[in-house]
Amino acid sequence: MTVSTVFNPEAIELKTLKSTASTALKLETSKSTASTAPKQSKDLKEIYEALYIEAESIFWNAQGEIFEDGMESRFSNQVESFIKRHSIYGVEVLTQLITQEKVNLENIGEALRWLGRLLDKESYEFRRWLLEDRAVHSSSIYVKDGAILGLASMDDKKSIGALIIAIENEKCIELKKDMELVLKQLEG
């Protein structure tokens, strides 16, 4: 049995925010002319809040969107774009939205499916941690289903231990069967 990697986003939050601020300032600098100094009035909290608002708006704009299994949607493209632009910082913000369940649960499930499919090496471990240590233990069937599909897409043997624990604790027979199928895939 493999023990899952423990990832603590709270431990990197300050580092993340400083790096995000640094990135934002570099972007502002590259956009400004030689005679214009970059705006340095934004503090870390404002930058983080801007990322949160952007992520939240992606979810709210997807209200009523119909998702088809395995098919890209406007929403999935926006989630992918958000992560590609903000990498681990974007995943950290999405983690807050997802774990707080303040947005539509079906949309969260869809986002989790696509997080497993993304090809972003920098955010890989954080995305895997979100799927296996947070989302798969959600109280929502939609969130758990999305996490299971995301883990299946990642196809990472490191998730076996977390999946075994989730299977042992799962009450929904259908989800338990889905988890067992993913477990077989990962063990194969």
Residue pairs with C-beta under 8 A, 6 or more apart in sequence:
1 160
1 161
1 164
2 157
2 158
2 159
2 160
2 161
3 161
4 129
4 132
4 133
4 158
4 159
4 161
4 162
5 125
5 128
5 129
5 158
6 129
6 133
7 125
7 126
7 129
7 133
9 16
9 92
9 95
9 126
12 92
13 92
14 44
16 88
16 89
16 92
17 44
17 45
17 47
17 48
18 44
19 89
20 44
20 47
20 48
20 51
20 86
20 89
21 42
21 43
21 44
21 47
23 89
24 42
24 47
25 38
25 40
28 38
28 39
29 38
32 38
48 93
51 86
51 89
51 90
51 93
52 93
52 96
52 97
54 82
54 93
55 82
55 90
55 93
55 94
55 97
56 97
56 102
56 103
58 75
58 78
58 79
58 82
59 75
59 97
59 103
59 104
59 107
59 108
59 111
60 103
61 75
61 78
62 73
62 74
62 75
62 78
62 104
62 107
62 110
63 104
63 107
65 73
65 74
65 75
65 107
67 73
67 75
67 76
67 106
67 110
73 110
75 107
75 110
75 111
76 110
76 111
76 113
76 114
79 94
79 111
79 114
79 115
80 114
80 118
82 90
82 94
83 90
83 91
83 94
83 115
83 118
83 120
83 123
83 127
84 118
84 120
86 93
87 120
87 122
87 123
88 122
88 123
88 126
90 123
91 115
91 123
91 126
91 127
91 130
92 126
94 111
94 115
94 130
95 126
95 130
95 134
97 103
97 108
98 108
98 111
98 112
98 130
98 134
98 135
98 143
99 134
99 135
101 108
101 138
101 140
101 143
105 140
105 142
105 143
106 142
108 135
108 140
108 142
108 143
108 146
109 140
109 142
109 143
109 145
109 146
109 147
110 146
111 146
112 130
112 131
112 135
112 143
112 146
112 147
112 149
112 150
113 146
113 149
113 150
113 153
114 150
115 127
115 130
115 131
115 150
116 127
116 131
116 149
116 150
116 151
116 152
116 153
116 154
117 150
117 153
118 127
120 127
127 150
127 154
128 151
128 154
128 156
128 158
128 159
131 147
131 150
131 151
131 154
131 159
132 147
132 151
132 159
132 162
132 163
132 166
133 162
134 147
135 143
135 144
135 146
135 147
135 150
136 144
136 147
136 148
136 151
136 162
136 163
136 166
136 179
137 144
137 166
137 169
138 144
138 147
141 172
141 175
144 166
144 170
144 172
144 175
145 175
145 178
148 175
148 178
148 179
148 182
151 159
151 163
151 182
151 186
152 181
152 182
152 185
155 185
155 186
156 186
157 186
157 187
159 186
160 183
160 186
160 187
163 179
163 182
163 183
163 186
164 183
166 179
167 176
167 179
167 180
167 183
170 176
170 179
